C-alpha cells in the first residue's frame, strides 16, 4: 500500500520552491512552470497538490501539500471535506506547531462530525454505529447512508481502528450531555433528542457549507428564506436525517499529476 502524507504549510509557494530544489524529481511536468504556478494550481479544487509515486526507504509514498488557511477553512466550514474528512478518522500527526487557530479548527471538525452523525442516526445506537457514520461522512465525499459495497469498505476502516476512534472522540463524547460514555468498558450509551427542538439545535451547529447545501435542497427557487427558517422546517421533517445525507459537498478535484 502507498503511504499517504499531507503537509500543512503556511506559505505554499516558498515550500514548493524549497522542495523543487531538493526533490525536483518528485514533480510532474509542472515543475517547469516553477513554484508560483504550482502553488497557484494547488489553490483549485480541494486546495491540495499531490506528488505521487515517490520512492522512499524502499516503498512508494505520495504526499499532498495544503496551505494552513485552506485547511482551517475546510475544518471549520467543510468547503470540500477532503482533508477535513480524513481528519475525522484516526491519523498519525508526526509534528505540529503551536497554531491555536488550527488546534481549535481540528476540534471543531470532530464536534461537527459527531453532530452530523447524531442527526443521521436513530435515537439509540452503538459506539461502532457512531464511528461507522462518522467514517462514512467523507467516504468519497458522500453523506448518503453507507450501504452495500461502501458499507463494507467503511467497516474495514472502522473495525480494526475502534480503539483509535475512541481515543480521537472520547473527550468530545464525555462532554456531550446526550451520551453516557463508558470509556473503561469501551462503549457508549446514547439517547439522542429527535424532537424538532433538539434537531434544530443540532442543525444550527452544523458547518456552514452543509447548512447551505441543505438550504438549497429545501428552499424553492425565488423564496430566498433565511437559513434559520429553513433549518427549522427541516427539524420538523421526519426525514431530517435523510436531508442531511443529501446535503453533501460534491467531491472536489485534487491536483495529482505524474
Phi and psi in degrees as GROMACS dihedral restraints (atoms count N, CA, C in turn):
[ dihedral_restraints ]
;  ai    aj    ak    al  type     phi  dphi    fc
    3     4     5     6     1   -78.3    20    10
    4     5     6     7     1   130.7    20    10
    6     7     8     9     1   -80.6    20    10
    7     8     9    10     1   133.5    20    10
    9    10    11    12     1  -113.3    20    10
   10    11    12    13     1   121.1    20    10
   12    13    14    15     1  -112.4    20    10
   13    14    15    16     1   151.4    20    10
   15    16    17    18     1  -129.7    20    10
   16    17    18    19     1   125.9    20    10
   18    19    20    21     1  -104.8    20    10
   19    20    21    22     1   125.3    20    10
   21    22    23    24     1  -102.3    20    10
   22    23    24    25     1   118.5    20    10
   24    25    26    27     1  -127.0    20    10
   25    26    27    28     1   145.8    20    10
   27    28    29    30     1   -74.7    20    10
   28    29    30    31     1   -33.8    20    10
   30    31    32    33     1  -130.9    20    10
   31    32    33    34     1    98.0    20    10
   33    34    35    36     1   -63.7    20    10
   34    35    36    37     1   -41.3    20    10
   36    37    38    39     1   -64.3    20    10
   37    38    39    40     1   -44.7    20    10
   39    40    41    42     1   -63.9    20    10
   40    41    42    43     1   -39.9    20    10
   42    43    44    45     1   -61.9    20    10
   43    44    45    46     1   -47.2    20    10
   45    46    47    48     1   -65.3    20    10
   46    47    48    49     1   -35.6    20    10
   48    49    50    51     1   -61.2    20    10
   49    50    51    52     1   -46.6    20    10
   51    52    53    54     1   -67.9    20    10
   52    53    54    55     1   -38.9    20    10
   54    55    56    57     1   -71.0    20    10
   55    56    57    58     1   -33.5    20    10
   57    58    59    60     1   -63.8    20    10
   58    59    60    61     1   -34.5    20    10
   60    61    62    63     1   -68.9    20    10
   61    62    63    64     1   -37.1    20    10
   63    64    65    66     1   -90.5    20    10
   64    65    66    67     1   -36.8    20    10
   66    67    68    69     1  -136.4    20    10
   67    68    69    70     1    53.2    20    10
   69    70    71    72     1   -59.6    20    10
   70    71    72    73     1   -32.8    20    10
   72    73    74    75     1   -68.6    20    10
   73    74    75    76     1   -15.2    20    10
   75    76    77    78     1   -70.2    20    10
   76    77    78    79     1   -21.4    20    10
   78    79    80    81     1   -92.6    20    10
   79    80    81    82     1   156.1    20    10
   81    82    83    84     1   -77.6    20    10
   82    83    84    85     1  -166.1    20    10
   84    85    86    87     1   -59.3    20    10
   85    86    87    88     1   -16.0    20    10
   87    88    89    90     1   -62.5    20    10
   88    89    90    91     1   -16.5    20    10
   90    91    92    93     1   -60.7    20    10
   91    92    93    94     1   -25.6    20    10
   93    94    95    96     1   -68.9    20    10
   94    95    96    97     1   -18.8    20    10
   96    97    98    99     1   -87.7    20    10
   97    98    99   100     1   -11.3    20    10
   99   100   101   102     1    88.2    20    10
  100   101   102   103     1   170.5    20    10
  102   103   104   105     1   -65.3    20    10
  103   104   105   106     1   -33.5    20    10
  105   106   107   108     1   -64.2    20    10
  106   107   108   109     1   -44.3    20    10
  108   109   110   111     1   -70.3    20    10
  109   110   111   112     1   -37.5    20    10
  111   112   113   114     1   -63.4    20    10
  112   113   114   115     1   -44.9    20    10
  114   115   116   117     1   -67.4    20    10
  115   116   117   118     1   -29.5    20    10
  117   118   119   120     1   -68.9    20    10
  118   119   120   121     1   -43.9    20    10
  120   121   122   123     1   -63.3    20    10
  121   122   123   124     1   -36.8    20    10
  123   124   125   126     1   -57.2    20    10
  124   125   126   127     1   -30.1    20    10
  126   127   128   129     1   -72.5    20    10
  127   128   129   130     1   -11.6    20    10
  129   130   131   132     1   -82.2    20    10
  130   131   132   133     1   162.4    20    10
  132   133   134   135     1    60.9    20    10
  133   134   135   136     1  -124.7    20    10
  135   136   137   138     1   -80.6    20    10
  136   137   138   139     1    -0.8    20    10
  138   139   140   141     1    76.4    20    10
  139   140   141   142     1    22.7    20    10
  141   142   143   144     1  -132.1    20    10
  142   143   144   145     1   138.7    20    10
  144   145   146   147     1  -113.8    20    10
  145   146   147   148     1   129.2    20    10
  147   148   149   150     1  -110.5    20    10
  148   149   150   151     1   135.8    20    10
  150   151   152   153     1  -101.8    20    10
  151   152   153   154     1   125.9    20    10
  153   154   155   156     1  -117.2    20    10
  154   155   156   157     1   167.4    20    10
  156   157   158   159     1    53.3    20    10
  157   158   159   160     1    48.1    20    10
  159   160   161   162     1   -99.2    20    10
  160   161   162   163     1   117.7    20    10
  162   163   164   165     1   -71.6    20    10
  163   164   165   166     1   134.4    20    10
  165   166   167   168     1  -152.1    20    10
  166   167   168   169     1   116.7    20    10
  168   169   170   171     1    50.1    20    10
  169   170   171   172     1    45.2    20    10
  171   172   173   174     1    82.3    20    10
  172   173   174   175     1     7.2    20    10
  174   175   176   177     1  -141.1    20    10
  175   176   177   178     1   170.9    20    10
  177   178   179   180     1   -97.4    20    10
  178   179   180   181     1   137.4    20    10
  180   181   182   183     1  -129.1    20    10
  181   182   183   184     1   165.7    20    10
  183   184   185   186     1  -134.4    20    10
  184   185   186   187     1   151.6    20    10
  186   187   188   189     1  -141.3    20    10
  187   188   189   190     1   137.5    20    10
  189   190   191   192     1  -105.8    20    10
  190   191   192   193     1   151.7    20    10
  192   193   194   195     1  -123.0    20    10
  193   194   195   196     1   126.0    20    10
  195   196   197   198     1  -135.9    20    10
  196   197   198   199     1   145.0    20    10
  198   199   200   201     1   -76.5    20    10
  199   200   201   202     1   151.5    20    10
  201   202   203   204     1   -58.4    20    10
  202   203   204   205     1   -43.5    20    10
  204   205   206   207     1   -64.0    20    10
  205   206   207   208     1   -40.7    20    10
  207   208   209   210     1   -65.1    20    10
  208   209   210   211     1   -41.0    20    10
  210   211   212   213     1   -64.7    20    10
  211   212   213   214     1   -45.8    20    10
  213   214   215   216     1   -59.0    20    10
  214   215   216   217     1   -42.0    20    10
  216   217   218   219     1   -61.8    20    10
  217   218   219   220     1   -41.8    20    10
  219   220   221   222     1   -68.6    20    10
  220   221   222   223     1   -39.3    20    10
  222   223   224   225     1   -63.9    20    10
  223   224   225   226     1   -40.3    20    10
  225   226   227   228     1   -80.7    20    10
  226   227   228   229     1   -38.5    20    10
  228   229   230   231     1  -117.5    20    10
  229   230   231   232     1    -8.0    20    10
  231   232   233   234     1    57.0    20    10
  232   233   234   235     1    46.7    20    10
  234   235   236   237     1   -56.4    20    10
  235   236   237   238     1   -44.1    20    10
  237   238   239   240     1  -125.6    20    10
  238   239   240   241     1   -23.7    20    10
  240   241   242   243     1    65.5    20    10
  241   242   243   244     1    15.9    20    10
  243   244   245   246     1   -73.0    20    10
  244   245   246   247     1   -59.9    20    10
  246   247   248   249     1   -82.9    20    10
  247   248   249   250     1   -36.4    20    10
  249   250   251   252     1   -57.7    20    10
  250   251   252   253     1   -38.7    20    10
  252   253   254   255     1   -64.9    20    10
  253   254   255   256     1   -38.1    20    10
  255   256   257   258     1   -64.1    20    10
  256   257   258   259     1   -36.8    20    10
  258   259   260   261     1   -80.5    20    10
  259   260   261   262     1    -1.1    20    10
  261   262   263   264     1   -84.8    20    10
  262   263   264   265     1    -7.9    20    10
  264   265   266   267     1  -114.0    20    10
  265   266   267   268     1   160.4    20    10
  267   268   269   270     1   -61.6    20    10
  268   269   270   271     1   128.8    20    10
  270   271   272   273     1  -134.8    20    10
  271   272   273   274     1   164.2    20    10
  273   274   275   276     1  -100.5    20    10
  274   275   276   277     1   112.7    20    10
  276   277   278   279     1   -88.6    20    10
  277   278   279   280     1   113.1    20    10
  279   280   281   282     1   -77.9    20    10
  280   281   282   283     1   -40.0    20    10
  282   283   284   285     1  -155.9    20    10
  283   284   285   286     1   149.1    20    10
  285   286   287   288     1  -152.7    20    10
  286   287   288   289     1   132.9    20    10
  288   289   290   291     1   -86.4    20    10
  289   290   291   292     1   175.5    20    10
  291   292   293   294     1   -89.2    20    10
  292   293   294   295     1    68.7    20    10
  294   295   296   297     1  -101.5    20    10
  295   296   297   298     1   105.1    20    10
  297   298   299   300     1   -65.3    20    10
  298   299   300   301     1   -34.3    20    10
  300   301   302   303     1   -65.5    20    10
  301   302   303   304     1   -40.5    20    10
  303   304   305   306     1   -68.0    20    10
  304   305   306   307     1   -42.1    20    10
  306   307   308   309     1   -59.3    20    10
  307   308   309   310     1   -45.6    20    10
  309   310   311   312     1   -65.7    20    10
  310   311   312   313     1   -37.4    20    10
  312   313   314   315     1   -67.8    20    10
  313   314   315   316     1   -36.1    20    10
  315   316   317   318     1   -62.3    20    10
  316   317   318   319     1   -42.5    20    10
  318   319   320   321     1   -68.1    20    10
  319   320   321   322     1   -42.2    20    10
  321   322   323   324     1   -59.5    20    10
  322   323   324   325     1   -39.9    20    10
  324   325   326   327     1   -61.3    20    10
  325   326   327   328     1   -41.9    20    10
  327   328   329   330     1   -67.5    20    10
  328   329   330   331     1   -41.7    20    10
  330   331   332   333     1   -62.7    20    10
  331   332   333   334     1   -40.1    20    10
  333   334   335   336     1   -64.8    20    10
  334   335   336   337     1   -38.0    20    10
  336   337   338   339     1   -63.0    20    10
  337   338   339   340     1   -41.8    20    10
  339   340   341   342     1   -64.9    20    10
  340   341   342   343     1   -43.9    20    10
  342   343   344   345     1   -61.4    20    10
  343   344   345   346     1   -46.6    20    10
  345   346   347   348     1   -62.7    20    10
  346   347   348   349     1   -41.1    20    10
  348   349   350   351     1   -63.9    20    10
  349   350   351   352     1   -41.5    20    10
  351   352   353   354     1   -57.8    20    10
  352   353   354   355     1   -41.0    20    10
  354   355   356   357     1   -65.7    20    10
  355   356   357   358     1   -30.1    20    10
  357   358   359   360     1   -95.1    20    10
  358   359   360   361     1   -10.0    20    10
  360   361   362   363     1   -97.0    20    10
  361   362   363   364     1   159.8    20    10
  363   364   365   366     1   -70.5    20    10
  364   365   366   367     1  -178.2    20    10
  366   367   368   369     1   -60.5    20    10
  367   368   369   370     1   -40.0    20    10
  369   370   371   372     1  -122.4    20    10
  370   371   372   373     1   142.1    20    10
  372   373   374   375     1  -160.2    20    10
  373   374   375   376     1   165.3    20    10
  375   376   377   378     1   -87.4    20    10
  376   377   378   379     1   167.1    20    10
  378   379   380   381     1   -62.1    20    10
  379   380   381   382     1   -40.6    20    10
  381   382   383   384     1   -65.3    20    10
  382   383   384   385     1   -36.6    20    10
  384   385   386   387     1   -58.1    20    10
  385   386   387   388     1   -42.3    20    10
  387   388   389   390     1   -62.0    20    10
  388   389   390   391     1   -47.6    20    10
  390   391   392   393     1   -68.0    20    10
  391   392   393   394     1   -33.6    20    10
  393   394   395   396     1   -62.5    20    10
  394   395   396   397     1   -43.6    20    10
  396   397   398   399     1   -67.0    20    10
  397   398   399   400     1   -40.2    20    10
  399   400   401   402     1   -64.7    20    10
  400   401   402   403     1   -46.5    20    10
  402   403   404   405     1   -63.7    20    10
  403   404   405   406     1   -31.9    20    10
  405   406   407   408     1   -77.1    20    10
  406   407   408   409     1   -15.7    20    10
  408   409   410   411     1   -54.9    20    10
  409   410   411   412     1   -47.2    20    10
  411   412   413   414     1  -103.9    20    10
  412   413   414   415     1     5.0    20    10
  414   415   416   417     1   -66.0    20    10
  415   416   417   418     1   115.0    20    10
  417   418   419   420     1    56.4    20    10
  418   419   420   421     1    26.6    20    10
  420   421   422   423     1    64.3    20    10
  421   422   423   424     1    31.7    20    10
  423   424   425   426     1  -122.3    20    10
  424   425   426   427     1   129.3    20    10
  426   427   428   429     1   -95.8    20    10
  427   428   429   430     1     6.4    20    10
  429   430   431   432     1   -68.3    20    10
  430   431   432   433     1   166.4    20    10
  432   433   434   435     1   -55.5    20    10
  433   434   435   436     1   135.7    20    10
  435   436   437   438     1   -82.7    20    10
  436   437   438   439     1   106.7    20    10
  438   439   440   441     1  -133.6    20    10
  439   440   441   442     1   166.8    20    10
  441   442   443   444     1    58.0    20    10
  442   443   444   445     1  -135.6    20    10
  444   445   446   447     1   -60.9    20    10
  445   446   447   448     1   -40.2    20    10
  447   448   449   450     1   -59.1    20    10
  448   449   450   451     1   -40.1    20    10
  450   451   452   453     1   -61.9    20    10
  451   452   453   454     1   -41.9    20    10
  453   454   455   456     1   -62.0    20    10
  454   455   456   457     1   -40.4    20    10
  456   457   458   459     1   -67.7    20    10
  457   458   459   460     1   -38.9    20    10
  459   460   461   462     1   -69.4    20    10
  460   461   462   463     1   -38.2    20    10
  462   463   464   465     1   -59.7    20    10
  463   464   465   466     1   -37.5    20    10
  465   466   467   468     1   -66.6    20    10
  466   467   468   469     1   -24.3    20    10
  468   469   470   471     1   -78.6    20    10
  469   470   471   472     1   -43.5    20    10
  471   472   473   474     1   -81.1    20    10
  472   473   474   475     1   -51.8    20    10
  474   475   476   477     1   -55.2    20    10
  475   476   477   478     1   -45.8    20    10
  477   478   479   480     1   -74.1    20    10
  478   479   480   481     1    -9.8    20    10
  480   481   482   483     1  -120.7    20    10
  481   482   483   484     1    17.4    20    10
  483   484   485   486     1   -54.9    20    10
  484   485   486   487     1   -44.1    20    10
  486   487   488   489     1   -60.0    20    10
  487   488   489   490     1   -33.5    20    10
  489   490   491   492     1   -73.7    20    10
  490   491   492   493     1   -37.1    20    10
  492   493   494   495     1   -63.2    20    10
  493   494   495   496     1   -40.9    20    10
  495   496   497   498     1   -60.0    20    10
  496   497   498   499     1   -44.6    20    10
  498   499   500   501     1   -63.8    20    10
  499   500   501   502     1   -38.0    20    10
  501   502   503   504     1   -69.6    20    10
  502   503   504   505     1   -37.9    20    10
  504   505   506   507     1  -108.8    20    10
  505   506   507   508     1    -1.9    20    10
  507   508   509   510     1   -58.9    20    10
  508   509   510   511     1   -45.3    20    10
  510   511   512   513     1   -62.3    20    10
  511   512   513   514     1   -41.5    20    10
  513   514   515   516     1   -65.8    20    10
  514   515   516   517     1   -43.8    20    10
  516   517   518   519     1   -70.2    20    10
  517   518   519   520     1   -33.6    20    10
  519   520   521   522     1   -65.4    20    10
  520   521   522   523     1   -29.3    20    10
  522   523   524   525     1   -90.1    20    10
  523   524   525   526     1    -0.6    20    10
  525   526   527   528     1   -90.5    20    10
  526   527   528   529     1   120.1    20    10
  528   529   530   531     1   -66.7    20    10
  529   530   531   532     1   -18.1    20    10
  531   532   533   534     1   -86.4    20    10
  532   533   534   535     1    -2.6    20    10
  534   535   536   537     1  -127.2    20    10
  535   536   537   538     1   132.1    20    10
  537   538   539   540     1   -99.8    20    10
  538   539   540   541     1   107.1    20    10
  540   541   542   543     1  -102.5    20    10
  541   542   543   544     1   110.9    20    10
  543   544   545   546     1  -100.3    20    10
  544   545   546   547     1    82.2    20    10
  546   547   548   549     1   -62.6    20    10
  547   548   549   550     1   -38.8    20    10
  549   550   551   552     1   -66.9    20    10
  550   551   552   553     1   -21.6    20    10
  552   553   554   555     1   -98.8    20    10
  553   554   555   556     1    -6.1    20    10
  555   556   557   558     1    71.0    20    10
  556   557   558   559     1    31.1    20    10
  558   559   560   561     1  -150.0    20    10
  559   560   561   562     1   164.3    20    10
  561   562   563   564     1  -127.6    20    10
  562   563   564   565     1   155.4    20    10
  564   565   566   567     1  -121.5    20    10
  565   566   567   568     1   118.4    20    10
  567   568   569   570     1  -120.5    20    10
  568   569   570   571     1   145.0    20    10
  570   571   572   573     1  -138.4    20    10
  571   572   573   574     1    97.4    20    10
  573   574   575   576     1   -86.4    20    10
  574   575   576   577     1   134.7    20    10
  576   577   578   579     1   -73.7    20    10
  577   578   579   580     1   107.7    20    10
  579   580   581   582     1   -99.2    20    10
  580   581   582   583     1    13.3    20    10
  582   583   584   585     1   -68.6    20    10
  583   584   585   586     1   157.9    20    10
  585   586   587   588     1   -54.0    20    10
  586   587   588   589     1   -38.9    20    10
  588   589   590   591     1   -64.8    20    10
  589   590   591   592     1   -43.7    20    10
  591   592   593   594     1   -65.4    20    10
  592   593   594   595     1   -42.8    20    10
  594   595   596   597     1   -69.2    20    10
  595   596   597   598     1   -34.6    20    10
  597   598   599   600     1   -64.1    20    10
  598   599   600   601     1   -41.8    20    10
  600   601   602   603     1   -59.7    20    10
  601   602   603   604     1   -42.4    20    10
  603   604   605   606     1   -69.0    20    10
  604   605   606   607     1   -41.4    20    10
  606   607   608   609     1   -61.6    20    10
  607   608   609   610     1   -38.6    20    10
  609   610   611   612     1   -69.7    20    10
  610   611   612   613     1   -18.1    20    10
  612   613   614   615     1   -92.0    20    10
  613   614   615   616     1    -3.6    20    10
  615   616   617   618     1   -70.9    20    10
  616   617   618   619     1   157.0    20    10
  618   619   620   621     1   -60.5    20    10
  619   620   621   622     1   152.6    20    10
  621   622   623   624     1   -55.5    20    10
  622   623   624   625     1   -46.1    20    10
  624   625   626   627     1   -62.6    20    10
  625   626   627   628     1   -41.1    20    10
  627   628   629   630     1   -65.8    20    10
  628   629   630   631     1   -40.2    20    10
  630   631   632   633     1   -59.5    20    10
  631   632   633   634     1   -42.5    20    10
  633   634   635   636     1   -66.3    20    10
  634   635   636   637     1   -38.4    20    10
  636   637   638   639     1   -65.3    20    10
  637   638   639   640     1   -42.9    20    10
  639   640   641   642     1   -62.0    20    10
  640   641   642   643     1   -42.7    20    10
  642   643   644   645     1   -59.7    20    10
  643   644   645   646     1   -44.2    20    10
  645   646   647   648     1   -67.9    20    10
  646   647   648   649     1   -26.5    20    10
  648   649   650   651     1   -73.3    20    10
  649   650   651   652     1   -37.6    20    10
  651   652   653   654     1   -94.6    20    10
  652   653   654   655     1   -35.4    20    10
  654   655   656   657     1   -82.7    20    10
  655   656   657   658     1   117.3    20    10
  657   658   659   660     1   -63.3    20    10
  658   659   660   661     1   147.5    20    10
  660   661   662   663     1   -56.4    20    10
  661   662   663   664     1   136.5    20    10
  663   664   665   666     1    96.6    20    10
  664   665   666   667     1   -18.8    20    10
  666   667   668   669     1   -78.9    20    10
  667   668   669   670     1   -41.7    20    10
  669   670   671   672     1    54.0    20    10
  670   671   672   673     1    46.0    20    10
  672   673   674   675     1   -74.9    20    10
  673   674   675   676     1   158.4    20    10
  675   676   677   678     1   -76.3    20    10
  676   677   678   679     1   161.8    20    10
  678   679   680   681     1   -60.8    20    10
  679   680   681   682     1   -41.6    20    10
  681   682   683   684     1   -61.3    20    10
  682   683   684   685     1   -41.4    20    10
  684   685   686   687     1   -64.3    20    10
  685   686   687   688     1   -41.4    20    10
  687   688   689   690     1   -69.7    20    10
  688   689   690   691     1   -41.9    20    10
  690   691   692   693     1   -65.4    20    10
  691   692   693   694     1   -31.9    20    10
  693   694   695   696     1   -64.5    20    10
  694   695   696   697     1   -38.6    20    10
  696   697   698   699     1   -63.6    20    10
  697   698   699   700     1   -44.7    20    10
  699   700   701   702     1   -62.6    20    10
  700   701   702   703     1   -37.2    20    10
  702   703   704   705     1   -61.3    20    10
  703   704   705   706     1   -28.0    20    10
  705   706   707   708     1   -87.8    20    10
  706   707   708   709     1    -6.4    20    10
  708   709   710   711     1   -80.5    20    10
  709   710   711   712     1   127.5    20    10
  711   712   713   714     1   -59.3    20    10
  712   713   714   715     1   -23.5    20    10
  714   715   716   717     1  -100.2    20    10
  715   716   717   718     1    31.8    20    10
  717   718   719   720     1   -52.4    20    10
  718   719   720   721     1   -46.3    20    10
  720   721   722   723     1   -61.1    20    10
  721   722   723   724     1   -36.7    20    10
  723   724   725   726     1   -66.4    20    10
  724   725   726   727     1   -39.8    20    10
  726   727   728   729     1   -62.9    20    10
  727   728   729   730     1   -40.2    20    10
  729   730   731   732     1   -63.4    20    10
  730   731   732   733     1   -41.4    20    10
  732   733   734   735     1   -58.0    20    10
  733   734   735   736     1   -44.6    20    10
  735   736   737   738     1   -71.7    20    10
  736   737   738   739     1   -20.5    20    10
  738   739   740   741     1   -85.2    20    10
  739   740   741   742     1    38.6    20    10
  741   742   743   744     1   -80.1    20    10
  742   743   744   745     1   147.7    20    10
  744   745   746   747     1   -65.5    20    10
  745   746   747   748     1   138.7    20    10
  747   748   749   750     1   -71.9    20    10
  748   749   750   751     1   147.8    20    10
  750   751   752   753     1   -59.9    20    10
  751   752   753   754     1   130.8    20    10
  753   754   755   756     1   -94.3    20    10
  754   755   756   757     1   152.5    20    10
  756   757   758   759     1   -74.4    20    10
  757   758   759   760     1   152.0    20    10
  759   760   761   762     1  -125.1    20    10
  760   761   762   763     1   128.4    20    10
  762   763   764   765     1   -75.6    20    10
  763   764   765   766     1   114.7    20    10
  765   766   767   768     1  -152.1    20    10
  766   767   768   769     1    98.8    20    10
  768   769   770   771     1  -124.4    20    10
  769   770   771   772     1   149.6    20    10
